[in-house]
């Protein structure tokens, strides 16, 4: 199978599979897109949910796509050119990176806007949390920067507030590669060059939002996943390379020590994330394809595109660690979308001794900061993606006095509003201290047989379900 050439190739595949829905009605980007997306994610079950393409946005001639990477698990797998069972193997290919290949020219520079003509407001960035966000936000910018010492490239996704025709505000995680690039440049009194890319081959978007170690070139990782190098072209006003087939590229700089108020913004946990004095991005040039397509992510209250993408990626990361590094008999891992794919982790295992559930909990807590406030371990017969079955295991395979563990003085999950306040004021992230809860909901002794019909009877009925004439009640 040939890798996707660009975003347009990928969108054609989504359409062929019935995974992309065109919204042809005219919509207002400053309230309507957010509301339509939210209703779609709330009312359509994940396994039947389509990605959306808004073809007619009031006041703009650029269409917007959303949900194309994480509208559902099937869409996520399609972005990796596989099925849901093959996602792990696809991601494993990132361990064999293929460096990008520089080409002379690319479609991303078919149209060029320099200087005063470079207007950031030409892009249909929505207002996502109306009445609370300070204005439009870019939620799926793939931001490229370079380490001034090692010259290694980083691609990350950071929220970008639109502050005017040629200015944006960036909220960059303290552990992100670009934050380190800015710090190194500022220690020498220098600005940090950056390029904001919208609409690419889907592997680039998925690597951009994934937590690769600092020093890994995400474009090379994307090349490993797709089995072919990403073609890149040189930017026109900054010393960087960008994907040649990208839809839109915004070139610019973060001036030395330039900070301005940015935010608040509706974040992945479903609450407003605090604003602050954050880096300023100044636009020097905008290039794009003819008739470009703008890409956005739906975040805010889960379920969202953000929670789907994070859950898939983190499940793979934790499962790999527990199986390969700790040798545990893990069957499956689930990061619940209701917890923003961060706070609640459910693990099923074919337990061999009574110590392994605790080892699994400790294994999760030993990993990257910001996950696993609650870890639940169940037996292999429990479908951990079915909340009813997990609740059943908690109800009848767990004793609170012996099977619950609380670990104090741990790092918090990011943007958790349940963090205790000090003297009535929020505690700064660097000073926050949290705790972790682990529940062993596995069987500790022989159990009676489940009170269910034999599986072969259930399978026979399922195979002939139509003959019974049972229909769902229509309301």
N, C-alpha and C positions, 0 to 999 in steps of 0.2 A: 504494500500500500504506500502510495506517495504521500508525503506530509502535506498539510495544508499550505497553499501558496501565500495566503493572506486572509484577512478577515472576511472578504467577500466569498472566497472559496468555502470557508467554514460556514458562513450563513446559508449558502446553497445546500450544504449537507444537512444543516438543521431543518431547512424547509422540506427537503426530500423525506426526512424522517418524521415530519409532522411535529417538530419540536419548536417551531418559530411561528408566532402569531403576529400578523400585521394589524396595527391599530390605525385605521384609515381616517377616523374622525379627527377633526382639528382639535388640538389640546393646548392648554396654557401651561407653559413650563413652570410657572411660578406658584402653582398649586395643584394642577390637575394630574400631571405625570406622577407625582408622589402618591396621590390618593388612588389612582388607577393601579399602580404597582402594589400598593399595600393591600387593596381588596383582592387582587389576583393571588397574592401569596397567602392571604388569610383564608380564602374560600375555596381554592383549588388544591386538592391533595398533592403532596410533593411529587408522587409518582406520575401524576397526570398534568403537572404544571408546565406551561410553555414559556420560552423566552419571548420577549416582546420587542417589536419594532414600531416606534411611533413615526409614521410616515409624514404627518402634517402637523408641525408645531407652529403655533401662532407667532408671526413676526420673524420666522427663520425658514431658510430653505435647506437646512441640514437635518436629516432624520437622526433619531436616537435609538440605540439598541440597549437593552437592559436584561439581565438574567441569562446572558448568553454563555457565561462560564459556570454559574451556580444556580440557575433556576430550578434544577432538580439534580438528583444523582445521575440520572441517565444523560442529562445535558453535560454534566461534568465529565463523565466517561467519554462522551462523544468528542468533547474538546481535546481529549487525549488519544483520539482515534482508536478506541477500544470499547469494551463493554464493562459493566461494573465489576465483574470478576477479574478483569485484566488490569485494573487501575494500579494495583501494587507493582506489578511487573513493569508497567510503563514508567512509573516514578523511579524505579530502581535504575533505569537507564540514565538518569541525571547524574549518577555516580561516575559515568564515563562521558565527561563533557566534550563537546565538539565546538571549537572556537568559531566565532563569527567570521564571515568572509567579506572583505571590503570590496565594493563594486563602485564603478564610476558614477552611476546615477540610479535613481529609483523613482517610482510613482509618488512617493511621499513629498517630492519637491516639484511636482507638476505646476503648482501655483505658489507664488512667493509674495509675502507681504513684509516689507522691511520698515524699520523705524516707526514713524507715526502711523503708517498704514497697518501695522501689526496690532489688531484689536482683539483682545482676549474675550470681549463681550460678543464677538461674532458667533461664539459657540453656545449652543442651547443648554447651558448648565442649569439644572433645576434648583428650585428652593425645596429642600427635602422635608424640613420640619417647620412648616409655615407658622409664623408668629414667634418662633424661638431661635431658629438659625438667623444670623445677621444678614444673610443674603444668599445668592446662588453659590453652590459648591460643586467642584469637580470631585467625584468619588472614585473614578477609575483612572487616575493619571499614572502612567508607568514612568517614573521619574529616574532619569539616567544621570549619574554623576561619576566622578573619577577620584580615586585616592591620589593626592598630590605627591605622595612619597613613592608608593608602589606602582602607581599608574593603573591599578586594577579597577575595572568598572564595577559599579553597583546599579542594580535596577530595583527600585522599591515603589510601593504604592502608599502615598500619604495624602490626606485630605487637603484640598487647595481651595481656599476662599477667594472668590472673585471680588477684587477691591477696586477695579477700574479697568480701563482699556488696556493698560500695560502693567498692571500690578496685581499680584496675588499674595495670599498669606498661607504659609505651610505649617502644619502640625506634624513634626517628625519625631517618632519614638526615640527616646534617649539611647536605645541600644541599636538603632538602625545604622546601616553603613553610611548613609548620607550625612547623618549627624556627626559622625567621626570625620568625614571629609570636611565639613564646615569648620569643625574645631581645629583641625590641622591647618587649614587655610588661614583662619583668623589668627592663629598664633604667629603667622608670618605677615599679618596685615593685608591679606589677599581676599578677594571675592571668591565665591564658589560657582563655577559654571555648571549649568544643568540644562537638560532638555526634557520636556514633558511630552510624552507620547500617548496618543489616543488611538485605539482600534488597530490591533495587530493579529498575527497568527495566534490562536488561543494559548499555545504553550508559553508564549512570552508573558501573557497576562497571569497565568497560573504560577509561573516561577516568580513573577514580581511580587505576588502576595504571600509567598511561602517563606518560612524562616530559615533561609540558608545561612551558614556561618559567614561572618564578616570575612571578606577576602575571596569569596566565590563569585565568579562572573555569571550572573543569572542568564545572560544571553548564551553563554557556552553551555550552561545546564539545559536551557531550552533546546539547543542544538542536539544534545545527547538524547533528550526525550523524543524529539521528532526524527532522529536518525540522519539529520542533514544540517549543515551549518546554516545559521541565520544570516541572510545577506544584509549588510549595513552600508550606509553612505555617510560621508562626512557632513556635519552641520555647516551652515553658512556663516554663522557669527560666533560660534563657540567651538572649542577644541574637543569635540565629542563625536561619536558615531551613533546613528540611530537606525532601527530596522527600515530597510529600503522600501518595504511595501506597507508601511504604516499609513493610516488614514490622515492623521493630523500630527504635526510636530510643533511645539511651542518652545523656542530657544530663549535662553536668558541667563541671568545671574542672581545669586544671593549676595548682595553687597556685604562687605565686612562689617560685622556687629549690627547689621540692620535688623531691628526687631520692632514689631508693632502688635497691638492687640489683635488677636485672631480667635474666632469662636464666640460663644459656645456652639456645639454641633451635636445633633442627635446621633448617639453612638451605638455600637453593636449590642450593648447590654439592654437596650430599650429605654435608656434614660439620656438626658442631656449631658454630654461630656463638657467639662469646664473649658473655658477659653484661657488665654494667657498671652504673654508677649512672646511671639514666635517669629521665625525667619520670614523675611520679605523676599518675594521673587519678582524681579523686574524683567519684563519681556523685551527682547531685542529683535525677534523675527518670528513669523508664523509661516509654516509651509504646509501644504496639504495636497491630496489628490484632487483631481477634478470630481465634482459631486461627492464630497467626502461624507463619511458616516461617523457619527459621534457615539462613543461608548460610555456608559455609566454603570455603576454598581448600586444595587439597593442594599442599604445597611439599616440603621436604626433598629426599631423593635423586631426581634425575631418572631416568626421565621423570615429570613431574608436571603438574598444572594450571598451576602457576607457569611451568614451562619452556615449555609450549605457548603461553601468553599472551604471554610475553616474546619468544619467537622470532617470532611473527607480527607483533607491533608493531615490533620492532627491524628486521626484514627490510624492512618498508615504509619506515621512517625512513631506513635506510642507502641503499636503492635510490633513494629520492627525492633524497637528497643527491648521490649519484654521478651520476645522470642529469641532474637539473635544474641543479645548481650547478656540476658539473665537466664536464658534457657527454660523459660516457663511454658507450660502446655496451654497456651492461649488459643481460644477458638475465635473470638471476635472482640472488637473494641468499638464503643459508641460514644461520641461526644454529642450530647443532646443539643438540638438547635434551640430549645427553650432556654438553655443556659448560655446562649450566645456561642455555643461550641467551645466553651472555656471552663465554666464552673463545675459542671457535672460530667463525670466520666463513668461509664458502665463497662465492665469487663466480664466476659464469659470464659471459663476455663474448664478443662477436663482434669479436675484436681486430683493430684496423686498423694498429697499429704496435707496435714492441717496448717502447715506453715506457708504454703504457696499463696493463699489470698493476701496475707499481709505483705509478702514479698512483692506482689503485683502493685499493691497500694504504694509501697515505698518506692517502687520503680517509677511510677508516675510522678511522685513528688520529687524525685531526684532529677527530673528533666527540667526543661526550660521554665523560667518563671511565668506565672500567669495562667496556669491550668490546674484543674483538679482540686477545687475547694471541697467537693464531695466526690468520693470514689466508692462505687458499689461493685462488689464482685459476686457473680452468680455462677451456677453450674452450666454445663454445656447444653443442656436441654432447653434453656431459656432463650427466647428470641429477644436479644437486648434492644432491638429497634422497635419493639412492641411495648409501650408503657404499661399496658395491662399485665403482661407477663412479668415485667420487672416488679410491679407493685405486688403481684401474687407471691413472688419469691421473697420480697421484703416482709410480707405478712406472715408467711408460714415456714421460712427457713432461717430466720434470724431471731435471736434473743437479745434485747437491748442491753441487758446487764453484762453480757459476755462477748457480744459480736460487734460492738461499736467502739471505735477508737478515735480519740481527739488528740491532734498534735498541735501544740501551741507554738507561738513565736515563729511563724513561717512567713514567707513572702506572699503578698496579696495577688489576686487576679486583677488585671488592669481595669480601671474605670468602674470599680465595684462601689456603688453608693452606700452599701451597708457598712463600710469602714467606719469605726467609731470616730466621733469628733473630739476635739480637745478645746475646752473652754468655749464650746459653742461654735467652733470654726473647723472647717475641713482640714485634715492633716495633709501636708504636702506628700506627694507620691514617694519621695525618697525616705520619708519618715514613717510610712505606713507599715504596720505589722498585723498579720492575719493569723488564721488557724485553719487546720484541715480536718475533715471528717471522713473516716473510712468505715464502711459497713461490709461485713462478711455475711452475705446472704446465700452461702452455699450450704448443702446438707452436711451435717456433722456426724450422722449415724444412719443406719439403714432406714428407708422411708417406705410407707405403703405405696402400692402402685397408683398412678393417677387415675381418677374416675372419668375416663374418656372411652369412646368407642375405639376399637382397634384401628390402627392407621390404615390398614388395607381397606376397611369399610369406608373411612373418610375419603380416601383417594378415589374409590369407585363412585361414590356419590358426587364428588367434585367433577369427575370426568363426564358425568351425565346430568349435570345440574339443570340444564334447560328443560329436561323432561318433567321436572317437578312443578314448573310454572310459578315459582316463588319470585315475587318482584319487590323491590324496595318501595316503601310508601312515599308518594310524591306529595310534598307540602306546597 
